[in-house]
């Protein structure tokens, strides 16, 4: 066992943030949270456990990134008029390089280090259409002990040579990779995600095959993109005129269920949100990417109103930062401009600091179907946590020093924080 004494942030069963100003986190030999709470109440019970005292620091759950592209590290910040030109001019040319195992391995190692430097301890990430890219990511994550969910990107049409699949082989490769990697790792932390890039790049045969695999392996995840960009939506309508919506395409092929995560989900109507809720699917909200590519704004108010599962994601490289602080701040901006229309009235929803933090940790874990496993520091959770320094910069120290309550403290970190705040990242195996 080991223990850590500092201010301790976690979430209760209702999703409310709880802060013990002098807290104790106890980790058992299996890397699980054995106790978490007020130091004065717990100290006699764990007096025999070696304790690291961290005055002035905050222990918080490791962040969860619901959607990111590890092969897009080197196209982050590339200028483009929108999603489709960005894919054509930057993304596809870069992803061709991942046919090489060595290139994939080097990028995967860098990617995982960057996640950890920013306090992310669980990530759902795209690979490329190359098997080498998937193997490289899983191997690097296994070495690091990081919880990674990934999968081979499937796309057998409407994309260039070098990234385009052969339909039957792509499905054979997917099943082989599921059997090789899902549930494996030093602590069983590696997960497989069936990964259609998006409906326009997948033929009916490929979509049908993925649906069959999803039914055969109900414990694996599904990840893709939906309703990100108006031009993309128009394209899907041309390709699938028989379906009621872009989201309905995935549903028809059996790719909308529990443990399916759909990035963006911006241009939804009430029927789409109802369908997401009915299927227990979740949206990965990517505010920095949506703003950068001019795709539109996710409507937090309508998502909350219809109880649609959702959480925050970086979407690097369309997203502009790995930092959860940057993502939470962007989500705050978006929430202040998004609204719910009811007749002639509009009701805006401004996310609170506690809600923003929850959406990037315990809420994102819930969206993944990993509630009680990651994203929180309650008893039984994996002891994936970060040690935050609220005095990491002079301005941050000045502002957090004046915080009068938890909301002010968290908001100062969100607005002024970056990777310098992350003093240490601990994984359940480290």
Buried (B, 14 or more C-beta within 10 A) or exposed (E): EBBBBBBBBBBEEEBEBBBBEEBBBBBBEEBBBBBBBEBEEBBEEBEEBEBEEBEEBBBBBBBBBBBBBBBBBEBBEBEBEBBBEBBEBBBBBBBBBBBBBEBBBEBBBBBBEBBBBBBBBBBBBBBBBBBBBBBBBBBBBBEBBBBBBBBBBBBBBBBEEBBBBEBEEBBEBBBEBBEBBBEBBBBEBBBBBBBBBBBBBBBBEBBBBBBBBBEEBEEBBBBBBBBBBBEBBEBBEEBBEEBBBBBBBBBBBBBBBBBBBBBBBBBBEEEBBBBBBEBBBBBBBBBBBBBBBEBBBBBBBBBBBBEBBBBBBBBBBBBBBBBBBBBBBBBBBBBBEBBBEEEEEEEEBEBBBBBBBBBBBBBBBBBBBBBBBBBBBBBEBBBBBBBBBBBBBEEBBEBBEEBEEBEBBBBBBBBBBBBEBBBBBBBBBE
